[in-house]
């Protein structure tokens, strides 16, 4: 069974299938990469909770930066956010994002708690 949460015409914010939650890409508000990363991760956490998951159940994260020169600034926030010993598989690359003001976008796939399957 496939469960779609917060579904619109173009996309769903969460799609769950076989105990895995797939989140749509999240961006954040703020002027700096650090600010946008913090806000983005708060949004990821909220969606994970809605999916019956959490940041210690993240399987994979894909991070897009508008400029790879911001890699260290983003990682400073990311490293504080990821629970020790629970780092997911991760990729990070540079991409042109949807708006010129966006500096980071994060896409997450996570396992769901047994109770939420």
N, C-alpha and C positions, 0 to 999 in steps of 0.2 A: 504494500500500500504506500502511496505517495501522499504526503501531507504538505500543503502549501499554506504558509502563514503570511498575512499582510500582502495579499496578492492584488496586483493592479493589472492594467492592460499590458504593460510592458514587461513587468517582472514581479517576482515574489521576493520579499525580504529574507524569508527562510524557506527552504525546501528540505523536508525530512524524508529519509528512505532507509530502511533496514538499519535503524539505529544510528544513522549519521545525519547531522545537520549541515547543510550547505548555506552559508550566508552570502547575501549579495555584497558587493564592494561597499565599504564604508569610508566616508571622508569626514573631516572635522572642520570646525570653525577655528579661527585664530590667525594671527599675522605671521607666526613663525612655524617652522617645521615641528618644533617641540610642542607648541600649543595645539597644532592640528593633530599631531600624533596622539596626544593625551585625550583630546576630545573624540577622536576616531575610536580609540580603545574603549572609552566609556560606552560608546554606541555599540561596539562589538559585544561588550559584557552584557548590555541590556538585551540584545538579540539572543545571545547564548542562553541567558536566563529564561527568556520566552520559549526557547527551543527545548528547555530541560537539560541544559548543558552548562559548562563553566569554562573558565580559561585554563584550568588544569586538564581539560579533556580535549583541547585543540590538537588535531592530528596534523594539520597543514595550514600554513599561512603564506599568502602571496602578497608581497608589498610592492607597490609601484610608487616611485618618487619622480617628481617632475624634473629633478636634477640630482644626479648621483653624488654631487658634492655635499648633499645634505644627509648622506648615509650615517655619519657618526652622530649627528644631532638626533636623528630618528632612533638610532640604536640605543642612545642614552636613556630615552623614554621606554623603549621596548624592553630593554634588559631589566629595568626596575619593575615592569608590569608582569613579565612571564614568571610564574612560580618556579622556584629553584627545583631543578631536576625534572621539570615538565616541559622543556622546550620542544616545540613541534618541528616537524620538517618545514623548512622555510626557503623561499626564494625571494630575491629582491632585485628589481630592475628599474630602468628609467623608461618613462613613457609620457607622452603628451596626455594630460588629464582633461576631463570634460570642461573645466573652466580654468582660465589663466591664474586665478587666485589660489587654486588647489595645489598643494605641495606633496600630499601623500594620500594614498588609497590602500586599504587593507582588505583582503578577501580571506575568509576563514572557513575551514571545514573542521567539524568537531564531532566526537562521539557524544551520544545522548545518554543520560542516566537511564538505568534499567527501568525505573518507575515511569519514565516518559515515553517509552517505546510503544 
